[in-house]
Amino acid sequence: MADAATPPEPDPTANLPRQEPSVCLRCGTPGPVGDDGFCDKCEKALEQACL
């Protein structure tokens, strides 16, 4: 029978690990951070400090 109850489609986003919001490691500002964990502003400041 085609009318048989079929299990609902699994939600692909239901099992994804919850990602922590991105926070800069230097200034603590929430937002996008680079691979090193620093926002653009702090990353540029650290590069200048190394010169």
Secondary structure as UniProt FT lines:
FT   TURN            2..3
FT   TURN            12..15
FT   TURN            25..27
FT   TURN            35..36
FT   HELIX           40..49
//
